[in-house]
């Protein structure tokens, strides 16, 4: 093969990859393509090769160039009507697969890269213990007493202060303390919808959202989701007009599993669509503090003028997974959720609430989260180079803007079941992508959770995974 043939093969490879993303819906109409530099990195080729591919795509009306902005997917291809959206409801059945995944990660020896848990080595144990000692010496502290809903007043005041950084002005009485983020999400969904209700979700989405929908006997309406801009609002708008959607349930900040941050303009538009349709939004914002300050978005809740956005978060992914302390800003659904808290006796540990209130009051939270962001930025840079150098050709990885969850697409044709089984036998626990889709579909995607330091054990686990992927037919770039 001469030089010209090799060059033609490279740019056609880039072109074909972009076409597959468009045809599959991963890049929906009007979505912005990754930058030329990012495409060159994803396809392991030169900027010139990418530019040649984009010229061809523009000539075929797949994409449109906007000067000094970038390339966007065409609204429709010339002579072709837009493909109709699929508004089929899905009966969610992921809980059994999730339980099996978590059980395997907890019970088998080796390195687990499947669970999105902040590892003990990155929790601020010394600072939390310092707060505990201080409270133990305070005669007024109610360390063993019961704090009834809505929760510890001091902690709610501190959380109200935290919400200002998310663009939300709230008072302590607007906040309900819950037993972690999952509890907040379930309480929120149960307050706005009943059994059999249709819930619009991102796809893929956090399996915890799917588990809540499944437990409550509701149905999911998957909305196409783009890795750069989040939920496809054009499809959502049509869904709101065509279907009796009871709620919109999403995780827009460092989304689990894809890692994107939904842009502010999209958030404002989503809030307006929900307001016009009078449909509540449940916003899961558990990863906010892991976003670098310069990249932080406004919470969707900040655009809410009618109280129909229920905002949920917790300290589990940043401070203390074992404390199980979360919170909810339920808006106009406050009384409904408060009634659930009392009826089900869902009081949260008074000790944990007071320790966290003291932790925030001493200014420990932001310094600790800054250290986490530094650690995860180092991990992200390492993983970016590692994927490029050790994973098979055709592996795609778009690094997130923060956090410790990473979403990889392995080459087409990869036998994911065989990969998971082989990695498991070699001491590396990973999970299939089916738990992130309401219909349980299998894809070539893989979620890696690196909520820990880059120890030799972690690096060895990554090497094992890459070796298994190559062994199953992949070649190095």
C-alpha positions in Angstrom: 0.0 0.0 0.0 1.6 3.3 -1.1 1.4 6.6 0.9 -1.7 8.0 -0.8 -3.6 4.8 -0.1 -2.6 4.9 3.5 -3.7 8.5 3.9 -7.0 7.8 2.2 -7.6 4.9 4.5 -7.0 7.1 7.5 -9.3 9.9 6.6 -12.0 7.4 5.6 -11.6 5.8 9.0 -12.3 9.1 10.7 -15.2 9.9 8.3 -16.8 6.4 8.9 -16.5 6.8 12.7 -18.3 10.2 12.6 -21.0 8.7 10.4 -21.6 5.8 12.8 -22.0 8.3 15.7 -24.5 10.3 13.7 -26.5 7.3 12.4 -26.6 5.7 15.8 -27.9 8.9 17.5 -24.8 9.4 19.7 -24.4 12.6 17.7 -27.9 13.9 17.3 -29.0 16.6 14.8 -27.4 20.0 15.6 -25.0 18.5 18.1 -21.5 19.9 18.1 -18.8 17.5 17.0 -15.7 17.1 19.2 -12.9 19.5 18.2 -10.5 18.7 15.4 -7.8 18.1 18.0 -10.1 15.9 20.0 -11.1 13.9 17.0 -7.4 13.4 16.1 -6.8 12.1 19.6 -9.8 9.8 19.5 -8.9 8.3 16.1 -5.2 8.3 16.8 -4.4 10.3 13.6 -3.2 13.8 12.5 -5.1 17.1 12.4 -4.7 17.1 8.7 -6.4 13.7 8.3 -9.3 14.8 10.5 -9.7 18.0 8.5 -9.8 16.0 5.2 -12.5 13.8 6.7 -14.6 16.8 7.8 -14.4 18.3 4.3 -15.9 15.1 2.9 -18.6 15.0 5.6 -19.5 18.6 4.9 -19.7 17.9 1.1 -22.1 15.0 1.9 -24.2 17.2 4.1 -23.5 15.2 7.2 -22.0 18.2 9.1 -22.1 21.9 8.9 -19.1 24.2 9.6 -19.6 27.3 11.7 -16.6 29.6 11.3 -14.6 30.1 14.5 -17.0 27.8 16.4 -16.7 24.3 15.0 -18.5 21.6 13.2 -22.1 20.6 13.9 -24.3 17.7 12.8 -26.7 18.8 10.1 -30.3 19.2 11.1 -31.3 16.9 8.3 -29.4 15.4 5.3 -30.4 16.8 1.9 -33.4 15.0 0.5 -33.8 12.9 3.7 -36.6 13.5 6.3 -35.5 13.4 9.9 -35.7 10.0 11.4 -38.7 9.7 13.8 -38.0 9.5 17.4 -38.7 6.4 19.4 -41.1 7.0 22.2 -41.4 3.4 23.4 -41.7 3.0 27.2 -39.4 0.4 28.8 -40.1 -1.9 31.7 -36.9 -1.5 33.7 -35.2 -4.7 34.9 -31.7 -3.9 36.0 -31.7 -4.5 39.7 -30.7 -8.1 39.6 -27.7 -7.3 37.4 -26.7 -4.4 39.6 -26.8 -6.5 42.8 -24.7 -9.2 41.1 -22.1 -6.6 40.0 -21.8 -5.0 43.4 -21.7 -8.4 45.2 -18.8 -9.6 42.9 -16.9 -6.4 43.5 -17.2 -6.7 47.3 -16.6 -10.4 47.7 -13.8 -11.3 45.3 -10.1 -10.6 45.8 -8.3 -8.3 43.4 -8.9 -4.8 42.2 -12.5 -3.6 41.6 -12.9 -1.0 38.9 -16.7 -1.3 38.8 -18.0 0.5 41.9 -18.3 4.3 42.1 -17.2 4.6 45.7 -14.7 7.0 47.1 -12.0 4.8 48.5 -11.0 5.1 52.2 -7.6 6.5 51.4 -9.2 9.6 49.9 -11.7 10.3 52.6 -10.7 13.0 55.1 -10.6 10.7 58.2 -8.3 12.8 60.3 -10.4 16.0 59.7 -13.6 14.1 60.4 -12.1 12.7 63.6 -11.1 16.2 64.7 -14.6 17.3 64.3 -15.9 14.3 66.3 -13.5 15.0 69.1 -14.6 18.7 69.2 -18.3 17.6 69.4 -17.6 15.1 72.1 -16.3 17.9 74.3 -19.4 20.0 73.7 -22.0 19.5 76.4 -24.8 20.7 74.1 -24.1 18.2 71.3 -26.8 15.6 70.8 -24.5 12.8 69.6 -26.7 9.9 70.6 -30.1 11.7 70.3 -32.6 11.5 67.5 -32.9 14.5 65.1 -36.3 14.2 63.5 -36.9 15.4 59.9 -36.2 17.8 58.3 -32.8 17.2 60.0 -30.1 19.1 61.9 -30.7 22.8 61.7 -27.0 23.6 61.7 -26.3 21.2 58.8 -29.2 22.6 56.8 -27.9 26.2 57.3 -24.5 25.0 56.0 -26.0 23.3 53.0 -28.0 26.4 52.2 -24.6 28.2 52.0 -23.3 25.5 49.7 -26.2 25.8 47.4 -25.3 29.4 46.7 -22.2 28.1 44.8 -24.6 26.2 42.6 -26.7 29.2 41.8 -29.5 28.4 44.2 -30.8 30.7 46.9 -32.4 28.6 49.6 -33.0 28.8 53.3 -32.6 26.0 55.9 -36.4 25.3 55.8 -36.2 24.6 52.1 -33.8 21.6 52.7 -34.6 18.1 53.9 -31.8 15.8 55.2 -32.0 12.3 53.8 -30.2 9.0 54.3 -28.0 9.5 51.3 -28.6 10.4 47.7 -30.4 7.3 46.7 -33.0 7.8 49.4 -33.4 11.4 48.3 -34.0 10.3 44.7 -36.5 7.6 45.7 -38.4 10.0 47.9 -38.5 12.6 45.2 -39.8 10.2 42.5 -42.4 8.8 44.8 -43.6 12.3 45.6 -44.2 13.3 41.9 -45.4 10.0 40.2 -47.3 6.9 40.9 -47.0 3.2 39.9 -46.9 2.8 36.1 -45.9 6.4 35.5 -43.6 7.3 32.5 -40.3 8.8 33.5 -38.0 10.5 30.9 -34.4 9.6 31.5 -31.0 10.0 29.9 -29.6 7.0 28.1 -27.3 5.7 29.2 -27.9 6.8 32.8 -26.9 6.0 36.4 -28.2 2.6 37.3 -29.4 3.9 40.7 -32.0 6.0 38.8 -33.1 2.8 36.9 -33.3 0.9 40.2 -35.5 3.5 41.7 -37.8 3.4 38.7 -37.9 -0.4 38.8 -38.6 -0.5 42.6 -41.5 1.9 42.3 -43.1 0.0 39.4 -42.7 2.8 36.9 -41.6 2.8 33.3 -38.7 4.5 31.7 -38.7 6.7 28.5 -35.1 6.8 27.3 -34.2 10.1 25.7 -31.2 10.2 23.4 -28.2 11.7 25.2 -25.1 13.2 23.7 -21.7 13.0 25.5 -21.0 16.7 25.1 -24.4 18.4 25.6 -26.5 15.8 27.6 -30.1 15.0 27.0 -31.4 15.6 23.5 -33.9 18.4 24.2 -35.5 18.3 20.8 -36.5 14.7 21.4 -37.5 15.5 24.9 -39.8 18.3 23.7 -41.5 16.0 21.3 -41.8 13.4 24.0 -43.5 15.8 26.3 -46.0 16.6 23.6 -46.6 13.0 22.6 -46.5 11.0 25.8 -47.9 11.5 29.4 -44.5 12.0 30.9 -44.8 12.2 34.7 -41.2 13.4 35.5 -37.8 14.1 34.0 -35.0 12.3 35.9 -31.4 13.1 35.2 -27.8 13.4 36.4 -26.5 16.4 34.4 -23.2 17.2 36.2 -20.3 14.7 35.7 -23.0 12.4 34.5 -22.7 8.8 35.6 -21.6 6.9 33.5 -20.6 9.3 30.6 -18.9 12.0 32.6 -20.2 15.1 30.7 -21.4 18.4 32.1 -24.7 19.6 30.6 -24.1 23.2 29.4 -25.9 26.1 31.2 -27.8 27.0 28.0 -29.2 23.4 27.8 -30.1 23.5 31.5 -32.0 26.7 31.1 -33.9 25.3 28.1 -34.7 22.1 29.9 -36.1 24.0 32.8 -38.3 26.1 30.5 -39.6 23.0 28.7 -40.5 21.4 32.0 -42.2 24.6 33.1 -44.3 24.8 29.9 -45.3 21.2 30.2 -45.8 21.4 34.0 -43.6 18.3 34.4 -41.3 18.0 37.5 -37.5 17.6 37.1 -35.5 15.4 39.5 -31.9 16.6 39.4 -29.3 14.3 40.8 -26.2 16.5 41.5 -24.0 14.3 43.7 -20.7 15.0 41.9 -20.9 18.9 41.9 -18.0 19.5 44.3 -15.7 17.4 42.0 -16.1 19.9 39.2 -13.2 22.4 38.9 -14.4 25.9 39.9 -13.9 27.4 36.4 -16.1 24.7 34.8 -18.9 24.6 37.3 -22.4 25.0 35.9 -25.5 26.3 37.5 -27.8 23.7 39.0 -31.0 23.2 36.9 -32.7 24.0 40.2 -31.4 27.6 39.8 -33.6 28.2 36.8 -36.7 26.9 38.6 -39.3 29.6 39.2 -42.3 27.4 40.0 -40.8 24.9 42.6 -41.1 21.9 40.2 -37.4 21.0 40.3 -36.4 18.6 43.1 -32.7 18.8 43.7 -30.9 15.8 45.3 -27.3 15.4 46.5 -25.1 14.0 49.2 -21.7 13.9 50.8 -21.1 10.2 49.8 -18.9 10.8 46.7 -16.8 13.6 48.3 -16.5 13.2 52.1 -17.8 10.1 53.8 -19.5 7.3 51.9 -20.4 5.5 55.2 -22.1 8.4 56.8 -25.1 8.1 54.4 -26.1 11.8 54.6 -27.8 13.5 51.7 -30.2 16.3 51.1 -33.1 17.3 49.0 -34.5 20.7 47.9 -38.0 19.5 47.1 -39.7 22.8 46.1 -43.4 22.5 46.1 -43.2 18.9 47.0 -41.8 19.5 50.5 -44.8 18.5 52.5 -45.3 15.3 50.5 -41.7 14.2 51.1 -41.7 15.3 54.7 -44.7 13.2 55.3 -42.9 10.2 53.8 -39.9 10.8 56.1 -42.1 10.7 59.2 -44.4 7.9 58.0 -41.4 5.6 57.2 -39.3 6.8 60.2 -36.4 7.8 57.9 -34.4 9.9 60.5 -30.7 10.2 59.7 -27.9 9.6 62.2 -27.6 12.6 64.4 -23.9 12.0 64.9 -23.1 12.0 61.2 -25.2 15.2 60.6 -23.4 17.1 63.4 -20.0 16.0 62.3 -20.6 17.1 58.8 -22.0 20.4 59.9 -18.8 21.0 61.9 -16.7 19.8 59.0 -18.2 22.5 56.7 -18.2 25.2 59.4 -14.4 24.8 59.8 -13.8 25.3 56.1 -12.6 21.7 55.6 -15.0 20.8 52.7 -13.6 23.1 50.0 -9.9 22.4 50.8 -10.6 18.6 50.9 -12.5 18.7 47.6 -9.7 20.8 46.0 -7.3 17.9 46.9 -9.7 15.4 45.4 -9.9 17.4 42.2 -6.2 17.5 41.9 -5.9 13.8 42.5 -8.6 13.0 39.9 -7.1 15.4 37.4 -3.8 13.4 37.7 -5.7 10.2 37.2 -7.5 11.5 34.2 -4.2 12.6 32.5 -2.7 9.2 33.3 -5.7 7.3 31.9 -5.8 9.4 28.7 -2.3 8.4 27.9 -2.8 4.8 29.1 -5.8 4.3 26.8 -3.9 5.7 23.9 -0.9 3.5 24.5 -2.3 0.2 25.8 -5.9 -0.3 24.7 -6.7 -1.7 21.3 -6.9 0.5 18.2 -10.4 2.0 17.9 -10.9 2.4 21.7 -12.6 5.8 22.3 -12.3 7.8 25.5 -13.5 11.3 26.1 -12.0 12.4 29.4 -14.5 14.0 31.8 -14.1 17.5 33.2 -13.7 16.1 36.7 -14.7 13.3 39.0 -13.6 9.7 39.0 -15.9 7.9 36.5 -14.6 7.2 33.1 -16.6 5.9 30.1 -14.7 4.0 27.4 -16.0 2.6 24.1 -14.0 -0.5 23.1 -13.7 -1.4 19.4 -16.7 -2.8 17.6 -16.8 -6.6 17.7 -15.3 -6.8 21.2 -16.9 -9.7 23.1 -17.7 -7.9 26.3 -19.0 -10.9 28.2 -15.7 -12.7 27.5 -13.8 -9.6 28.5 -15.5 -9.3 31.8 -15.1 -13.0 32.6 -11.4 -13.0 31.5 -10.6 -9.9 33.6 -12.4 -11.4 36.6 -10.2 -14.5 36.5 -7.1 -12.3 36.5 -8.3 -10.3 39.5 -9.9 -7.3 37.9 -13.6 -6.7 38.5 -15.4 -4.7 35.8 -19.1 -4.5 34.8 -21.0 -4.6 31.5 -22.8 -1.6 30.2 -26.3 -3.1 30.3 -27.0 -1.8 33.8 -26.9 1.8 32.5 -29.6 1.2 29.9 -33.3 0.8 30.7 -33.6 -2.0 28.3 -30.5 -3.7 29.5 -28.8 -3.6 26.1 -25.2 -4.7 25.7 -22.9 -2.3 24.1 -19.1 -2.0 23.7 -18.9 0.6 26.4 -17.1 0.1 29.7 -17.3 2.2 32.9 -14.1 2.5 35.0 -14.4 3.9 38.5 -11.1 5.3 39.9 -12.1 6.9 43.2 -8.7 6.1 44.7 -5.1 6.9 44.4 -3.0 5.6 41.4 -1.4 2.8 43.5 0.6 0.0 41.9 -2.4 -2.2 42.4 -4.7 0.1 40.4 -2.2 0.5 37.6 -1.8 -3.3 37.5 -5.6 -3.6 37.2 -5.6 -1.3 34.3 -2.8 -3.3 32.6 -4.8 -6.5 33.1 -7.8 -5.0 31.6 -5.9 -3.6 28.6 -4.2 -7.0 28.1 -7.5 -8.8 28.1 -9.0 -6.4 25.6 -6.0 -7.0 23.3 -6.1 -10.7 23.8 -9.7 -10.8 22.6 -8.7 -9.6 19.2 -7.9 -5.9 19.6 -4.6 -4.5 18.2 -2.6 -1.6 19.6 -2.9 1.7 17.8 
